[in-house]
Amino acid sequence: MRYKLTFVAGLALGYVIGTRAGRERYEQLKKAAKGFSENPAVRNAAESAAQTGREFAGKAAHVVGDRVGDRLPPSVSDRVHALRDRSRGNGRVPRDDDWGTSNT
């Protein structure tokens, strides 16, 4: 109950402060956030993190598939193998796609 009251109090305080700041301050914050997100260094770091995440997710999928693949029903096992083939470039989706990359 204490946490709910703290949350509601914080929500109310944030609302009051936000309404007093007004539209002008909101536009300033929005412009600053847009400038930050368009920074080439930030974009490169985000793309690098996304690529690393995709690599680790692919490795994790293979490890999980190898460890529990023989314990799964055949329909699920077939689906795992189909996804594995797709990730290797044998399916409809190419392995080296340019999703999430930019021209910067």
N, C-alpha and C positions, 0 to 999 in steps of 0.2 A: 504494500500500500504506500509505503514511504517513497518508493521509486516512481510510482504513478503520480503522486503529488509533485515530486520534483520535476518530472517530465512536463506535467501540465503547467507548472509555474514557469519553467524554461520556455515552453511554447508561448505562453502569454507574454512573457518579457520580450521574446524575439519578435512577436507580432507588434507590440507597442513600439519597440525601437525601430522596426522596419517601416511602420507607417509614419513615424516622425521623420525618418530619413528622407522619405519621399521618392518620387519618380526620378529626380535628377541624380541622386546618389545611386539608384538602381542602374541607371544608364551608364554612370561612371564605372561601376563594378563590372557591368556587362562588357564595356569596351576594354577594360583591363584584362578580363578573362579571355576575350577574343584575341587580343594582342599576344597574350601568353601562349594560347593554343596554336597560333599561327607562326610562332617562333620556330625557325628551322631546327635549332638544337633540340627543342622540346618534341617536335614532330619525329625527328630521327630517334630520340630516346624511346618514344612511345612505339614506334615501328619495330625497334630492336627488341623491346620487351614483348611485343605481340609475337614476333617471330620465335623468340626463345620459348614463350608459352606454348605455341603450336608444336614446337619440337618436343618439349617435355610431355605434352598431352599425347602426342603420337607414341612416344616411348612407353608411357604409362599404359596406354591402351594395349600395346603389344604384350607388356608384362602381365597385365591382368588377364588378357585373353589366353596367354600361355598357361597361367596358373589355374584358371578355373574353366578353361575351354572343355576339358574332358568331363567335367561334372555338370555341364549345362545340357538342357534338352537339345535335340538335333536342330530344331528350328532356330534357336538362339545361336547355337554354334555356327550354323550356316550363315547367319547374318553377320557375325563377327568376322568370319573369313571373307565375306563379300566386302565389308568395310576395310579390312586389311589389304585386300587386293586393290581397292580404289585408292588407298593412301599410298600405295607403291607405284601408282601411275598406270595400273592395268585396267582401270575402269573408265567411266565417263569423265571424271574430274581429274584434270592434270595435276601432277605432284607439285610442280613449280608454278603456282598461280601468283598473280600480282595483287591479290586482295589485300587491302590495307596499306598499300604502298602509295607513295606520292611522287610527284615530279620534282621535288626539291632535293 
